[in-house]
Amino acid sequence: MTCWYEGPLAAFDTETTGVDVETDRIVSAAVVVQDAPGTRPRVSRWLVNPGVPVPAEATAVHGLTEDHLQRNGRWPSPVMEEIAKELGEQATRGRPLVVMNAPFDLTLLDRELRRHRASSLDRWFVSAPLCVLDPRVLDKHLDRYRKGRRTLTDLCAHYEVVLEGAHDAAADALAAMEVVRAVGRRFAARLERLTPAELHTLQAVWHAAQARGLQAWFARSGTEESVDPAWPLRPELPAAA
């Protein structure tokens, strides 16, 4: 029987105007689907005119200027629905969804759906549940004592995955998928008997523990930054009174 990390996977990634999931916007996104390792991936891409200024700091990361997005990007409303529909279809087809640092990209998509469609990401996973594989959470749990950062670039270097064109949504999504496959192979003894659905549930627990550990470290170092334990999607903030 083929292990999940040798079977069909999908991957999702975004590029954005910034790092605040509540206020920043998606400027590009990609879904990559691969039926087996080494097979040609199928890529769906979206370019978005966010309708808000694109900070120079964001452009410096992904290379997408405000002028380029205004000229070539589509309006967010139909794009967000298309992306959510694509992710829902992947779930219906039983493909686990690889998302690096899932609470960022999935929460941002959820907020965009609420902003532009008066909808939410959850409604697209009623018939088939969302099943996420997050390389950051998996690696941090399975190799927790390894020192160093765990960005996508760092994970690619550690697992010997080629990352061409970093900070392009499709390139990052494909690289994250390859990292997940590499994690599966390296820790096969601990992962091969687990289904993706079981791993999804476990990752929520692992991420919460990782968040508590990071929060404690911040407290010891005198940093006031807070760490959200929710995974793979942060709950909607309550409306201001």
MDAnalysis code that builds the backbone (N, CA, C; Angstrom):
import MDAnalysis as mda
import numpy as np

u = mda.Universe.empty(723, n_residues=241, atom_resindex=np.repeat(np.arange(241), 3), trajectory=True)
u.add_TopologyAttr("name", ["N", "CA", "C"] * 241)
u.add_TopologyAttr("resid", np.arange(1, 242))
u.add_TopologyAttr("resname", ["MET", "THR", "CYS", "TRP", "TYR", "GLU", "GLY", "PRO", "LEU", "ALA", "ALA", "PHE", "ASP", "THR", "GLU", "THR", "THR", "GLY", "VAL", "ASP", "VAL", "GLU", "THR", "ASP", "ARG", "ILE", "VAL", "SER", "ALA", "ALA", "VAL", "VAL", "VAL", "GLN", "ASP", "ALA", "PRO", "GLY", "THR", "ARG", "PRO", "ARG", "VAL", "SER", "ARG", "TRP", "LEU", "VAL", "ASN", "PRO", "GLY", "VAL", "PRO", "VAL", "PRO", "ALA", "GLU", "ALA", "THR", "ALA", "VAL", "HIS", "GLY", "LEU", "THR", "GLU", "ASP", "HIS", "LEU", "GLN", "ARG", "ASN", "GLY", "ARG", "TRP", "PRO", "SER", "PRO", "VAL", "MET", "GLU", "GLU", "ILE", "ALA", "LYS", "GLU", "LEU", "GLY", "GLU", "GLN", "ALA", "THR", "ARG", "GLY", "ARG", "PRO", "LEU", "VAL", "VAL", "MET", "ASN", "ALA", "PRO", "PHE", "ASP", "LEU", "THR", "LEU", "LEU", "ASP", "ARG", "GLU", "LEU", "ARG", "ARG", "HIS", "ARG", "ALA", "SER", "SER", "LEU", "ASP", "ARG", "TRP", "PHE", "VAL", "SER", "ALA", "PRO", "LEU", "CYS", "VAL", "LEU", "ASP", "PRO", "ARG", "VAL", "LEU", "ASP", "LYS", "HIS", "LEU", "ASP", "ARG", "TYR", "ARG", "LYS", "GLY", "ARG", "ARG", "THR", "LEU", "THR", "ASP", "LEU", "CYS", "ALA", "HIS", "TYR", "GLU", "VAL", "VAL", "LEU", "GLU", "GLY", "ALA", "HIS", "ASP", "ALA", "ALA", "ALA", "ASP", "ALA", "LEU", "ALA", "ALA", "MET", "GLU", "VAL", "VAL", "ARG", "ALA", "VAL", "GLY", "ARG", "ARG", "PHE", "ALA", "ALA", "ARG", "LEU", "GLU", "ARG", "LEU", "THR", "PRO", "ALA", "GLU", "LEU", "HIS", "THR", "LEU", "GLN", "ALA", "VAL", "TRP", "HIS", "ALA", "ALA", "GLN", "ALA", "ARG", "GLY", "LEU", "GLN", "ALA", "TRP", "PHE", "ALA", "ARG", "SER", "GLY", "THR", "GLU", "GLU", "SER", "VAL", "ASP", "PRO", "ALA", "TRP", "PRO", "LEU", "ARG", "PRO", "GLU", "LEU", "PRO", "ALA", "ALA", "ALA"])
u.atoms.positions = np.array([
    [0.846, -1.195, 0.000],
    [0.000, 0.000, 0.000],
    [0.889, 1.255, 0.000],
    [0.572, 2.212, -0.869],
    [1.362, 3.430, -0.980],
    [1.165, 4.316, 0.242],
    [2.256, 4.770, 0.826],
    [2.168, 5.698, 1.957],
    [1.701, 7.062, 1.458],
    [1.072, 7.813, 2.341],
    [0.502, 9.104, 1.935],
    [1.550, 10.033, 1.326],
    [2.791, 9.968, 1.807],
    [3.794, 10.898, 1.304],
    [4.340, 10.484, -0.066],
    [3.947, 9.314, -0.557],
    [4.299, 8.892, -1.907],
    [3.096, 8.967, -2.840],
    [1.981, 9.453, -2.337],
    [0.753, 9.495, -3.119],
    [0.361, 10.896, -3.547],
    [-0.880, 11.076, -3.954],
    [-1.350, 12.378, -4.438],
    [-1.359, 13.429, -3.324],
    [-0.859, 14.618, -3.648],
    [-0.884, 15.747, -2.723],
    [-1.223, 17.008, -3.507],
    [-1.813, 17.973, -2.789],
    [-1.990, 19.322, -3.323],
    [-1.253, 20.270, -2.396],
    [-0.914, 21.446, -2.886],
    [-0.226, 22.433, -2.061],
    [-0.751, 23.818, -2.400],
    [-0.769, 24.688, -1.397],
    [-1.319, 26.038, -1.548],
    [-0.360, 27.048, -0.948],
    [-0.200, 28.185, -1.642],
    [0.640, 29.253, -1.115],
    [0.142, 30.591, -1.639],
    [0.450, 31.654, -0.892],
    [0.068, 33.004, -1.296],
    [1.265, 33.942, -1.187],
    [1.183, 35.056, -1.894],
    [2.036, 36.215, -1.657],
    [1.103, 37.354, -1.293],
    [1.552, 38.261, -0.433],
    [0.634, 39.192, 0.205],
    [1.205, 40.606, 0.302],
    [0.380, 41.502, 0.818],
    [0.827, 42.873, 1.053],
    [1.555, 43.024, 2.377],
    [1.541, 41.991, 3.223],
    [2.184, 42.081, 4.530],
    [1.932, 40.829, 5.339],
    [2.144, 40.908, 6.644],
    [2.110, 39.711, 7.486],
    [0.981, 39.718, 8.510],
    [0.059, 40.656, 8.430],
    [-1.084, 40.708, 9.348],
    [-2.279, 40.057, 8.671],
    [-2.691, 38.903, 9.172],
    [-3.770, 38.164, 8.513],
    [-5.103, 38.891, 8.589],
    [-5.259, 39.805, 9.535],
    [-6.531, 40.500, 9.689],
    [-6.664, 41.693, 8.750],
    [-5.564, 42.279, 8.330],
    [-5.653, 43.500, 7.525],
    [-4.957, 43.421, 6.177],
    [-3.982, 42.547, 6.020],
    [-3.259, 42.486, 4.752],
    [-4.037, 41.679, 3.714],
    [-3.568, 41.764, 2.472],
    [-4.322, 41.218, 1.343],
    [-3.469, 40.265, 0.513],
    [-4.145, 39.371, -0.178],
    [-3.486, 38.444, -1.097],
    [-3.251, 39.148, -2.431],
    [-2.034, 39.046, -2.959],
    [-1.740, 39.610, -4.286],
    [-1.481, 38.513, -5.324],
    [-1.115, 37.332, -4.870],
    [-1.000, 36.197, -5.788],
    [-1.185, 34.918, -4.991],
    [-1.596, 33.878, -5.692],
    [-1.811, 32.584, -5.039],
    [-1.616, 31.480, -6.058],
    [-1.355, 30.280, -5.552],
    [-1.189, 29.124, -6.435],
    [-1.618, 27.856, -5.718],
    [-2.186, 26.947, -6.472],
    [-2.467, 25.590, -6.015],
    [-1.725, 24.642, -6.954],
    [-0.919, 23.780, -6.369],
    [-0.134, 22.810, -7.131],
    [-0.617, 21.412, -6.774],
    [-0.874, 20.594, -7.778],
    [-1.363, 19.225, -7.574],
    [-0.384, 18.255, -8.215],
    [-0.035, 17.215, -7.470],
    [0.883, 16.198, -7.990],
    [0.371, 14.821, -7.585],
    [0.244, 13.935, -8.565],
    [-0.337, 12.617, -8.302],
    [0.638, 11.660, -7.630],
    [1.939, 11.854, -7.861],
    [2.960, 10.995, -7.262],
    [4.299, 11.707, -7.390],
    [5.275, 11.354, -6.556],
    [6.588, 11.986, -6.658],
    [7.178, 11.827, -8.052],
    [7.755, 12.901, -8.554],
    [8.397, 12.840, -9.856],
    [7.481, 13.072, -11.040],
    [6.163, 13.059, -10.823],
    [5.243, 13.316, -11.924],
    [5.084, 14.819, -12.121],
    [4.663, 15.188, -13.293],
    [4.525, 16.612, -13.630],
    [3.400, 17.234, -12.807],
    [3.691, 18.295, -12.067],
    [2.639, 18.936, -11.276],
    [1.719, 19.778, -12.152],
    [0.468, 19.890, -11.729],
    [-0.501, 20.770, -12.376],
    [-0.635, 22.023, -11.514],
    [-0.525, 23.176, -12.131],
    [-0.453, 24.433, -11.382],
    [-1.588, 25.361, -11.794],
    [-2.303, 25.876, -10.792],
    [-3.297, 26.934, -10.996],
    [-2.772, 28.181, -10.311],
    [-2.793, 29.311, -11.026],
    [-2.245, 30.568, -10.496],
    [-3.309, 31.660, -10.526],
    [-3.180, 32.573, -9.583],
    [-4.049, 33.752, -9.555],
    [-3.195, 34.987, -9.263],
    [-3.464, 36.065, -9.972],
    [-2.828, 37.351, -9.714],
    [-3.938, 38.332, -9.348],
    [-3.761, 39.062, -8.257],
    [-4.850, 39.849, -7.675],
    [-4.467, 41.326, -7.585],
    [-5.377, 42.180, -8.015],
    [-5.274, 43.604, -7.720],
    [-5.962, 43.806, -6.370],
    [-5.209, 44.007, -5.279],
    [-5.828, 44.004, -3.954],
    [-6.695, 45.213, -3.663],
    [-6.567, 46.260, -4.484],
    [-7.375, 47.448, -4.245],
    [-6.858, 48.319, -3.119],
    [-5.673, 48.004, -2.614],
    [-5.030, 48.788, -1.557],
    [-3.562, 48.965, -1.941],
    [-2.878, 49.937, -1.333],
    [-1.458, 50.107, -1.653],
    [-0.644, 48.855, -1.336],
    [0.356, 48.606, -2.153],
    [1.281, 47.487, -1.922],
    [2.584, 48.077, -1.390],
    [2.906, 47.837, -0.128],
    [4.111, 48.430, 0.454],
    [5.376, 48.000, -0.285],
    [6.345, 48.903, -0.310],
    [7.612, 48.589, -0.964],
    [8.276, 47.389, -0.318],
    [8.085, 47.220, 0.995],
    [8.692, 46.084, 1.696],
    [8.138, 44.760, 1.171],
    [6.834, 44.742, 0.836],
    [6.236, 43.524, 0.288],
    [6.743, 43.258, -1.125],
    [6.813, 44.314, -1.935],
    [7.322, 44.167, -3.293],
    [8.753, 43.649, -3.290],
    [9.539, 44.101, -2.305],
    [10.933, 43.651, -2.214],
    [11.020, 42.151, -1.984],
    [9.981, 41.575, -1.382],
    [9.967, 40.127, -1.119],
    [9.525, 39.349, -2.358],
    [8.360, 39.708, -2.899],
    [7.815, 38.885, -3.988],
    [7.947, 39.503, -5.382],
    [8.389, 40.751, -5.469],
    [8.647, 41.356, -6.763],
    [7.422, 41.896, -7.483],
    [6.239, 41.840, -6.853],
    [5.010, 42.299, -7.500],
    [4.739, 43.750, -7.102],
    [4.804, 44.643, -8.068],
    [4.602, 46.056, -7.782],
    [3.113, 46.398, -7.828],
    [2.784, 47.513, -7.213],
    [1.400, 47.974, -7.231],
    [0.938, 48.243, -8.666],
    [1.801, 48.846, -9.468],
    [1.450, 49.139, -10.856],
    [1.194, 47.860, -11.646],
    [2.054, 46.867, -11.466],
    [1.876, 45.586, -12.176],
    [0.561, 44.926, -11.780],
    [0.236, 44.946, -10.503],
    [-0.993, 44.309, -10.037],
    [-2.222, 45.059, -10.525],
    [-2.154, 46.387, -10.583],
    [-3.281, 47.161, -11.088],
    [-3.511, 46.892, -12.563],
    [-2.425, 46.682, -13.305],
    [-2.551, 46.447, -14.740],
    [-2.951, 45.012, -15.077],
    [-2.469, 44.072, -14.290],
    [-2.621, 42.661, -14.658],
    [-3.437, 41.820, -13.684],
    [-3.639, 42.309, -12.480],
    [-4.360, 41.530, -11.492],
    [-5.874, 41.617, -11.659],
    [-6.566, 40.608, -11.169],
    [-8.028, 40.581, -11.190],
    [-8.568, 41.093, -9.859],
    [-9.835, 41.468, -9.865],
    [-10.446, 41.924, -8.621],
    [-10.557, 40.763, -7.635],
    [-10.412, 41.047, -6.339],
    [-10.330, 39.967, -5.342],
    [-11.571, 39.093, -5.235],
    [-12.754, 39.658, -5.376],
    [-13.972, 38.897, -5.073],
    [-14.080, 37.577, -5.838],
    [-14.025, 37.573, -7.171],
    [-14.128, 36.283, -7.867],
    [-12.920, 35.382, -7.633],
    [-11.740, 35.999, -7.470],
    [-10.531, 35.199, -7.265],
    [-10.615, 34.410, -5.972],
    [-11.050, 35.043, -4.893],
    [-11.094, 34.351, -3.604],
    [-12.056, 33.171, -3.640],
    [-13.164, 33.352, -4.342],
    [-14.098, 32.235, -4.460],
    [-13.504, 31.111, -5.298],
    [-12.791, 31.458, -6.361],
    [-12.159, 30.431, -7.191],
    [-11.127, 29.636, -6.401],
    [-10.328, 30.331, -5.587],
    [-9.314, 29.644, -4.786],
    [-9.974, 28.713, -3.784],
    [-10.969, 29.223, -3.064],
    [-11.652, 28.404, -2.060],
    [-12.317, 27.188, -2.710],
    [-12.915, 27.397, -3.869],
    [-13.545, 26.284, -4.589],
    [-12.515, 25.236, -4.973],
    [-11.343, 25.682, -5.434],
    [-10.279, 24.742, -5.807],
    [-9.807, 23.937, -4.601],
    [-9.634, 24.590, -3.466],
    [-9.211, 23.870, -2.260],
    [-10.284, 22.876, -1.820],
    [-11.544, 23.284, -1.922],
    [-12.627, 22.361, -1.584],
    [-12.660, 21.153, -2.489],
    [-12.380, 21.362, -3.785],
    [-12.361, 20.241, -4.734],
    [-11.218, 19.279, -4.434],
    [-10.084, 19.807, -4.016],
    [-8.974, 18.929, -3.647],
    [-9.350, 18.061, -2.453],
    [-10.054, 18.660, -1.494],
    [-10.511, 17.886, -0.336],
    [-11.505, 16.802, -0.768],
    [-12.408, 17.149, -1.670],
    [-13.393, 16.185, -2.157],
    [-12.717, 15.013, -2.860],
    [-11.617, 15.298, -3.544],
    [-10.872, 14.245, -4.239],
    [-9.946, 13.460, -3.304],
    [-9.931, 13.848, -2.032],
    [-9.144, 13.107, -1.041],
    [-7.675, 13.443, -1.033],
    [-7.304, 14.575, -1.602],
    [-5.892, 14.957, -1.616],
    [-5.575, 15.817, -0.389],
    [-4.638, 15.403, 0.448],
    [-4.192, 16.272, 1.538],
    [-3.623, 17.562, 0.974],
    [-3.797, 18.647, 1.735],
    [-3.352, 19.960, 1.280],
    [-2.124, 20.396, 2.070],
    [-1.004, 20.559, 1.382],
    [0.229, 21.027, 2.016],
    [0.198, 22.554, 2.071],
    [0.376, 23.106, 3.265],
    [0.426, 24.557, 3.433],
    [1.507, 24.880, 4.458],
    [2.554, 25.531, 4.009],
    [3.623, 25.951, 4.905],
    [3.116, 27.070, 5.799],
    [3.230, 26.873, 7.128],
    [2.715, 27.848, 8.094],
    [1.239, 28.104, 7.802],
    [0.457, 27.044, 7.866],
    [-0.949, 27.075, 7.459],
    [-1.775, 28.187, 8.104],
    [-1.591, 28.490, 9.398],
    [-2.436, 29.538, 9.991],
    [-2.312, 30.893, 9.308],
    [-1.208, 31.145, 8.632],
    [-1.078, 32.415, 7.928],
    [-1.896, 32.397, 6.635],
    [-1.574, 31.502, 5.709],
    [-2.216, 31.522, 4.401],
    [-3.710, 31.206, 4.473],
    [-4.086, 30.213, 5.279],
    [-5.497, 29.837, 5.333],
    [-6.331, 30.897, 6.050],
    [-5.786, 31.504, 7.093],
    [-6.522, 32.553, 7.786],
    [-6.663, 33.774, 6.901],
    [-5.603, 34.114, 6.180],
    [-5.671, 35.258, 5.273],
    [-6.731, 35.028, 4.195],
    [-6.790, 33.824, 3.646],
    [-7.811, 33.509, 2.651],
    [-9.208, 33.605, 3.268],
    [-9.361, 33.103, 4.470],
    [-10.653, 33.190, 5.152],
    [-11.087, 34.648, 5.315],
    [-10.164, 35.509, 5.731],
    [-10.505, 36.919, 5.928],
    [-10.832, 37.606, 4.605],
    [-10.150, 37.216, 3.533],
    [-10.460, 37.774, 2.223],
    [-11.864, 37.344, 1.770],
    [-12.224, 36.102, 2.045],
    [-13.571, 35.634, 1.713],
    [-14.628, 36.400, 2.506],
    [-14.361, 36.647, 3.771],
    [-15.299, 37.416, 4.595],
    [-15.388, 38.858, 4.099],
    [-14.267, 39.398, 3.686],
    [-14.199, 40.795, 3.250],
    [-14.909, 41.005, 1.915],
    [-14.682, 40.089, 0.971],
    [-15.151, 40.308, -0.387],
    [-16.370, 39.472, -0.776],
    [-16.629, 38.374, -0.053],
    [-17.723, 37.481, -0.432],
    [-18.758, 37.294, 0.669],
    [-18.562, 37.953, 1.827],
    [-19.452, 37.747, 2.979],
    [-19.587, 36.253, 3.253],
    [-18.468, 35.546, 3.157],
    [-18.438, 34.096, 3.276],
    [-17.307, 33.717, 4.219],
    [-16.924, 32.447, 4.219],
    [-15.809, 31.982, 5.038],
    [-15.217, 30.749, 4.392],
    [-14.015, 30.388, 4.816],
    [-13.351, 29.225, 4.235],
    [-14.044, 27.927, 4.646],
    [-14.592, 27.895, 5.842],
    [-15.207, 26.663, 6.354],
    [-16.309, 26.125, 5.451],
    [-17.054, 27.009, 4.817],
    [-18.208, 26.551, 4.048],
    [-17.816, 25.712, 2.843],
    [-16.546, 25.770, 2.447],
    [-16.101, 24.989, 1.295],
    [-15.657, 23.584, 1.692],
    [-15.740, 23.265, 2.987],
    [-15.289, 21.952, 3.452],
    [-16.388, 21.243, 4.238],
    [-17.619, 21.453, 3.811],
    [-18.756, 20.804, 4.462],
    [-18.861, 19.343, 4.032],
    [-18.741, 19.088, 2.728],
    [-18.895, 17.718, 2.224],
    [-17.643, 16.880, 2.436],
    [-16.468, 17.518, 2.442],
    [-15.204, 16.805, 2.670],
    [-14.328, 17.686, 3.557],
    [-13.850, 17.168, 4.678],
    [-13.105, 17.995, 5.619],
    [-11.740, 18.420, 5.092],
    [-11.305, 19.590, 5.538],
    [-9.969, 20.076, 5.230],
    [-8.938, 19.186, 5.921],
    [-7.940, 18.753, 5.171],
    [-6.881, 17.901, 5.719],
    [-5.546, 18.514, 5.335],
    [-4.867, 19.122, 6.309],
    [-3.672, 19.910, 6.041],
    [-2.420, 19.200, 6.535],
    [-1.358, 19.317, 5.754],
    [-0.023, 18.881, 6.156],
    [0.869, 20.118, 6.143],
    [1.368, 20.503, 7.295],
    [2.153, 21.728, 7.441],
    [3.610, 21.344, 7.701],
    [4.503, 21.541, 6.721],
    [5.888, 21.097, 6.902],
    [6.570, 21.731, 8.104],
    [6.203, 22.938, 8.439],
    [6.815, 23.609, 9.585],
    [6.447, 22.906, 10.892],
    [5.183, 22.573, 11.045],
    [4.726, 21.892, 12.258],
    [5.296, 20.484, 12.332],
    [5.264, 19.770, 11.204],
    [5.774, 18.401, 11.178],
    [7.255, 18.355, 11.532],
    [8.043, 19.194, 10.870],
    [9.486, 19.193, 11.117],
    [9.808, 19.587, 12.553],
    [9.108, 20.593, 13.053],
    [9.398, 21.075, 14.409],
    [9.071, 20.029, 15.462],
    [8.049, 19.204, 15.199],
    [7.703, 18.151, 16.151],
    [8.624, 16.949, 16.028],
    [8.921, 16.563, 14.809],
    [9.676, 15.335, 14.583],
    [11.175, 15.512, 14.811],
    [11.666, 16.739, 14.699],
    [13.091, 17.015, 14.891],
    [13.227, 18.246, 15.790],
    [12.594, 18.168, 16.948],
    [12.382, 19.348, 17.785],
    [13.656, 19.934, 18.377],
    [14.697, 19.141, 18.486],
    [15.916, 19.636, 19.143],
    [16.938, 20.194, 18.157],
    [16.613, 20.171, 16.871],
    [17.529, 20.740, 15.892],
    [17.530, 22.259, 16.002],
    [18.703, 22.834, 16.062],
    [18.809, 24.280, 16.184],
    [18.677, 24.939, 14.807],
    [18.372, 26.212, 14.814],
    [18.262, 26.959, 13.568],
    [16.837, 27.302, 13.211],
    [16.694, 28.157, 12.226],
    [15.374, 28.596, 11.787],
    [14.687, 27.509, 10.966],
    [13.371, 27.693, 10.788],
    [12.592, 26.697, 10.049],
    [11.696, 27.383, 9.023],
    [12.262, 28.363, 8.322],
    [11.554, 28.937, 7.197],
    [11.526, 27.915, 6.063],
    [10.759, 28.200, 5.018],
    [10.723, 27.274, 3.889],
    [12.107, 27.124, 3.277],
    [12.830, 28.227, 3.154],
    [14.183, 28.159, 2.601],
    [15.081, 27.271, 3.455],
    [14.982, 27.408, 4.780],
    [15.787, 26.582, 5.683],
    [15.407, 25.108, 5.581],
    [14.100, 24.830, 5.511],
    [13.656, 23.439, 5.419],
    [14.090, 22.815, 4.093],
    [14.030, 23.589, 3.028],
    [14.488, 23.074, 1.734],
    [15.974, 22.709, 1.792],
    [16.761, 23.561, 2.418],
    [18.191, 23.280, 2.543],
    [18.422, 22.032, 3.390],
    [17.681, 21.913, 4.479],
    [17.883, 20.785, 5.390],
    [17.476, 19.459, 4.740],
    [16.371, 19.470, 3.986],
    [15.873, 18.229, 3.385],
    [16.325, 18.061, 1.926],
    [17.238, 18.926, 1.490],
    [17.822, 18.842, 0.146],
    [16.752, 18.918, -0.946],
    [15.861, 19.888, -0.782],
    [14.823, 20.158, -1.775],
    [15.223, 21.402, -2.554],
    [15.151, 21.342, -3.848],
    [15.499, 22.483, -4.687],
    [14.343, 23.485, -4.667],
    [14.655, 24.730, -4.333],
    [13.667, 25.808, -4.345],
    [14.104, 26.831, -5.378],
    [13.432, 26.813, -6.522],
    [13.750, 27.750, -7.598],
    [12.690, 28.845, -7.631],
    [13.126, 30.099, -7.549],
    [12.176, 31.204, -7.603],
    [11.430, 31.395, -6.307],
    [12.147, 31.439, -5.189],
    [11.509, 31.623, -3.879],
    [10.646, 32.870, -3.879],
    [9.541, 32.800, -3.137],
    [8.557, 33.876, -2.998],
    [7.722, 34.069, -4.253],
    [7.727, 33.075, -5.107],
    [6.695, 32.913, -6.120],
    [5.745, 31.862, -5.564],
    [4.440, 32.154, -5.581],
    [3.489, 31.279, -4.892],
    [3.565, 29.837, -5.380],
    [3.646, 29.639, -6.691],
    [3.698, 28.274, -7.225],
    [4.995, 27.579, -6.846],
    [6.128, 28.292, -6.928],
    [7.420, 27.702, -6.569],
    [7.444, 27.320, -5.092],
    [6.929, 28.192, -4.253],
    [6.914, 27.909, -2.815],
    [5.983, 26.742, -2.489],
    [4.830, 26.688, -3.160],
    [3.892, 25.593, -2.909],
    [4.508, 24.248, -3.289],
    [5.164, 24.196, -4.456],
    [5.793, 22.951, -4.892],
    [6.921, 22.552, -3.949],
    [7.716, 23.518, -3.518],
    [8.812, 23.220, -2.601],
    [8.282, 22.699, -1.264],
    [7.213, 23.310, -0.765],
    [6.621, 22.842, 0.492],
    [6.129, 21.404, 0.359],
    [5.549, 21.086, -0.787],
    [5.106, 19.713, -1.039],
    [6.287, 18.742, -1.021],
    [7.371, 19.115, -1.669],
    [8.547, 18.243, -1.699],
    [9.155, 18.085, -0.307],
    [9.110, 19.137, 0.501],
    [9.604, 19.034, 1.878],
    [8.751, 18.045, 2.664],
    [7.432, 18.119, 2.507],
    [6.552, 17.186, 3.215],
    [6.848, 15.746, 2.790],
    [7.061, 15.524, 1.519],
    [7.407, 14.163, 1.077],
    [8.738, 13.720, 1.704],
    [9.698, 14.650, 1.766],
    [10.998, 14.320, 2.354],
    [10.881, 14.048, 3.847],
    [10.061, 14.818, 4.545],
    [9.820, 14.577, 5.975],
    [9.204, 13.195, 6.162],
    [8.235, 12.863, 5.309],
    [7.599, 11.547, 5.408],
    [8.589, 10.420, 5.260],
    [9.490, 10.536, 4.294],
    [10.474, 9.472, 4.079],
    [11.469, 9.392, 5.245],
    [11.936, 10.560, 5.713],
    [12.939, 10.553, 6.772],
    [12.390, 10.004, 8.079],
    [11.123, 10.264, 8.336],
    [10.522, 9.821, 9.601],
    [9.437, 8.775, 9.345],
    [9.693, 7.939, 8.349],
    [8.701, 6.939, 7.944],
    [8.281, 6.043, 9.092],
    [9.220, 5.673, 9.953],
    [8.886, 4.768, 11.057],
    [7.847, 5.363, 11.991],
    [7.800, 6.691, 12.049],
    [6.856, 7.357, 12.942],
    [5.600, 7.844, 12.221],
    [5.630, 7.894, 10.896],
    [4.534, 8.509, 10.165],
    [3.756, 7.562, 9.260],
    [4.381, 6.475, 8.798],
    [3.754, 5.692, 7.736],
    [2.454, 5.009, 8.163],
    [2.271, 4.779, 9.462],
    [1.024, 4.154, 9.911],
    [-0.079, 5.165, 10.190],
    [0.240, 6.431, 10.112],
    [-0.752, 7.475, 10.350],
    [-1.376, 7.923, 9.038],
    [-2.677, 8.111, 9.031],
    [-3.341, 8.656, 7.858],
    [-3.203, 10.181, 7.872],
    [-3.367, 10.834, 6.726],
    [-3.340, 12.295, 6.715],
    [-4.370, 12.909, 7.663],
    [-5.548, 12.296, 7.760],
    [-6.572, 12.815, 8.674],
    [-6.096, 12.739, 10.124],
    [-5.453, 11.633, 10.480],
    [-4.915, 11.510, 11.837],
    [-3.800, 12.528, 12.074],
    [-2.969, 12.738, 11.052],
    [-1.901, 13.720, 11.169],
    [-2.457, 15.133, 11.307],
    [-3.539, 15.420, 10.609],
    [-4.173, 16.731, 10.734],
    [-4.553, 17.000, 12.182],
    [-5.183, 16.030, 12.817],
    [-5.590, 16.180, 14.215],
    [-4.379, 16.328, 15.121],
    [-3.354, 15.528, 14.883],
    [-2.149, 15.593, 15.715],
    [-1.418, 16.926, 15.555],
    [-1.392, 17.444, 14.339],
    [-0.679, 18.697, 14.125],
    [-1.310, 19.860, 14.892],
    [-2.628, 19.824, 15.057],
    [-3.281, 20.869, 15.848],
    [-2.763, 20.840, 17.282],
    [-2.565, 19.634, 17.809],
    [-2.034, 19.477, 19.167],
    [-0.573, 19.890, 19.218],
    [0.192, 19.450, 18.231],
    [1.626, 19.772, 18.199],
    [1.842, 21.279, 18.060],
    [1.073, 21.912, 17.181],
    [1.233, 23.359, 16.989],
    [0.899, 24.118, 18.262],
    [-0.150, 23.700, 18.957],
    [-0.516, 24.373, 20.202],
    [0.607, 24.264, 21.225],
    [1.228, 23.093, 21.314],
    [2.350, 22.915, 22.240],
    [3.540, 23.765, 21.810],
    [3.794, 23.820, 20.506],
    [4.894, 24.646, 20.006],
    [4.640, 26.122, 20.305],
    [3.378, 26.549, 20.170],
    [3.028, 27.941, 20.445],
    [3.219, 28.269, 21.918],
    [2.837, 27.341, 22.788],
    [3.027, 27.572, 24.228],
    [4.507, 27.689, 24.562],
    [5.334, 26.849, 23.938],
    [6.764, 26.910, 24.176],
    [7.355, 28.228, 23.704],
    [6.929, 28.697, 22.541],
    [7.433, 29.963, 22.020],
    [6.951, 31.122, 22.883],
    [5.702, 31.048, 23.337],
    [5.169, 32.094, 24.193],
    [5.955, 32.184, 25.495],
    [6.300, 31.037, 26.046],
    [7.090, 31.014, 27.277],
    [8.475, 31.608, 27.041],
    [9.053, 31.327, 25.886],
    [10.368, 31.892, 25.558],
    [10.290, 33.405, 25.436],
    [9.225, 33.897, 24.792],
    [9.031, 35.341, 24.688],
    [8.912, 35.971, 26.074],
    [8.172, 35.301, 26.961],
    [7.989, 35.839, 28.309],
    [9.314, 35.925, 29.050],
    [10.147, 34.883, 28.895],
    [11.439, 34.886, 29.573],
    [12.368, 35.970, 29.031],
    [12.213, 36.286, 27.750],
    [13.089, 37.276, 27.129],
    [12.532, 38.689, 27.211],
    [11.357, 38.837, 27.843],
    [10.769, 40.156, 28.004],
    [10.073, 40.689, 26.774],
    [9.751, 39.816, 25.811],
    [9.059, 40.223, 24.592],
    [7.554, 40.116, 24.789],
    [6.817, 41.136, 24.358],
    [5.373, 41.153, 24.566],
    [4.594, 40.493, 23.434],
    [5.289, 39.990, 22.432],
    [4.613, 39.369, 21.293],
    [3.800, 38.161, 21.732],
    [2.588, 38.014, 21.186],
    [1.736, 36.878, 21.518],
    [1.740, 35.863, 20.390],
    [1.554, 34.610, 20.738],
    [1.578, 33.512, 19.765],
    [0.227, 32.822, 19.791],
    [-0.423, 32.763, 18.655],
    [-1.743, 32.143, 18.549],
    [-1.583, 30.626, 18.437],
    [-2.214, 29.847, 19.321],
    [-2.071, 28.387, 19.272],
    [-2.975, 27.704, 18.253],
    [-3.887, 28.462, 17.618],
    [-4.853, 27.850, 16.702],
    [-4.174, 27.368, 15.427],
    [-4.610, 26.219, 14.945],
    [-4.081, 25.629, 13.707],
    [-5.150, 24.723, 13.134],
    [-5.364, 24.683, 11.818],
    [-4.654, 25.401, 10.759],
    [-5.285, 26.746, 10.415],
    [-6.338, 27.123, 11.147],
    [-7.063, 28.353, 10.848],
    [-7.348, 29.081, 12.152],
    [-7.015, 30.349, 12.203],
    [-7.278, 31.125, 13.408],
    [-8.740, 31.534, 13.451],
    [-9.358, 31.525, 14.620],
    [-10.770, 31.921, 14.711],
    [-10.938, 33.394, 14.369],
    [-12.123, 33.729, 13.922],
    [-12.388, 35.125, 13.586],
    [-12.376, 35.973, 14.844],
    [-11.768, 37.135, 14.758],
    [-11.736, 38.030, 15.900],
    [-13.152, 38.549, 16.183],
    [-13.528, 38.682, 17.463],
    [-14.858, 39.223, 17.768],
    [-14.962, 40.661, 17.282],
    [-16.146, 41.031, 16.833],
    [-16.352, 42.392, 16.363],
    [-16.228, 43.375, 17.511],
    [-15.698, 44.535, 17.219],
    [-15.546, 45.555, 18.255],
    [-16.919, 46.013, 18.740],
    [-17.020, 46.246, 20.044],
    [-18.297, 46.663, 20.613],
    [-18.621, 48.093, 20.170],
])
